[in-house]
Protein backbone atom coordinates (compact mmCIF):
# COMPACT_ATOMS: atom_id res chain seq x y z
CA UNK A 1 0.00 0.00 0.00
CA UNK A 2 1.49 3.31 -1.05
CA UNK A 3 1.12 6.63 0.75
CA UNK A 4 -1.23 7.94 -1.93
CA UNK A 5 -3.65 5.04 -1.39
CA UNK A 6 -3.78 5.74 2.34
CA UNK A 7 -4.85 9.39 1.97
CA UNK A 8 -8.42 10.32 2.73
CA UNK A 9 -10.31 11.93 -0.13
CA UNK A 10 -11.14 15.60 0.45
CA UNK A 11 -13.17 17.28 -2.29
CA UNK A 12 -12.32 20.79 -3.46
CA UNK A 13 -15.36 23.03 -3.05
CA UNK A 14 -15.62 26.52 -4.55
CA UNK A 15 -18.19 28.85 -2.97
CA UNK A 16 -19.33 31.92 -4.87
CA UNK A 17 -20.75 34.08 -2.06
CA UNK A 18 -22.87 37.18 -2.54
CA UNK A 19 -21.21 40.23 -0.95
CA UNK A 20 -24.43 41.35 0.73
CA UNK A 21 -25.79 38.04 2.04
CA UNK A 22 -23.59 34.99 2.25
CA UNK A 23 -20.18 36.64 2.49
CA UNK A 24 -21.34 38.76 5.42
CA UNK A 25 -22.47 35.58 7.19
CA UNK A 26 -19.16 33.84 6.44
CA UNK A 27 -17.28 36.85 7.77
CA UNK A 28 -19.37 36.81 10.96
CA UNK A 29 -18.68 33.08 11.36
CA UNK A 30 -14.96 33.84 11.13
CA UNK A 31 -15.27 36.51 13.82
CA UNK A 32 -16.91 33.89 16.06
CA UNK A 33 -13.98 31.50 15.40
CA UNK A 34 -16.11 28.91 13.59
CA UNK A 35 -14.09 26.67 11.31
CA UNK A 36 -14.69 25.13 7.91
CA UNK A 37 -12.49 22.72 5.95
CA UNK A 38 -9.42 24.08 4.20
CA UNK A 39 -10.63 22.49 0.96
CA UNK A 40 -13.47 25.06 0.79
CA UNK A 41 -12.59 28.28 -1.03
CA UNK A 42 -14.89 31.27 -0.68
CA UNK A 43 -14.95 33.79 -3.52
CA UNK A 44 -16.79 37.05 -2.90
CA UNK A 45 -19.01 38.15 -5.78
CA UNK A 46 -20.84 41.49 -6.07
CA UNK A 47 -24.25 39.83 -6.46
CA UNK A 48 -25.29 36.20 -6.88
CA UNK A 49 -28.08 37.24 -9.27
CA UNK A 50 -25.54 38.53 -11.77
CA UNK A 51 -23.27 35.50 -11.61
CA UNK A 52 -21.94 34.36 -14.98
CA UNK A 53 -22.59 30.61 -15.49
CA UNK A 54 -19.25 30.35 -17.29
CA UNK A 55 -17.46 30.93 -13.96
CA UNK A 56 -19.09 27.80 -12.55
CA UNK A 57 -17.99 25.80 -15.58
CA UNK A 58 -14.49 27.27 -15.32
CA UNK A 59 -14.25 26.16 -11.68
CA UNK A 60 -15.11 22.58 -12.68
CA UNK A 61 -12.68 22.78 -15.59
CA UNK A 62 -9.88 23.82 -13.21
CA UNK A 63 -10.39 20.89 -10.88
CA UNK A 64 -13.19 21.78 -8.47
CA UNK A 65 -15.23 18.81 -7.28
CA UNK A 66 -18.21 20.96 -6.30
CA UNK A 67 -19.46 24.51 -6.70
CA UNK A 68 -21.87 26.36 -4.42
CA UNK A 69 -23.52 29.56 -5.57
CA UNK A 70 -25.06 31.17 -2.52
CA UNK A 71 -26.96 34.39 -2.11
C-alpha positions, 0 to 999 in steps of 0.5 A, a space after each residue: 500500500 502506497 502513501 497515496 492510497 492511504 490518503 483520505 479523499 477531500 473534495 475541493 469546493 468553490 463557494 461563490 458568495 454574494 457580498 451582501 448576504 452569504 459573504 457577510 455571514 461567512 465573515 461573521 462566522 470567522 469573527 466567532 472563530 467557527 471553522 470550515 475545511 481548508 478544501 473550501 474556497 470562498 470567492 466574494 461576488 458582487 451579487 449572486 443574481 448577476 453571476 456568470 454561469 461560465 465561472 461555474 464551468 471554469 471552476 469545474 474545468 480547473 479541478 473543483 469537485 463541487 461549486 456552491 452559488 449562494 446568495 
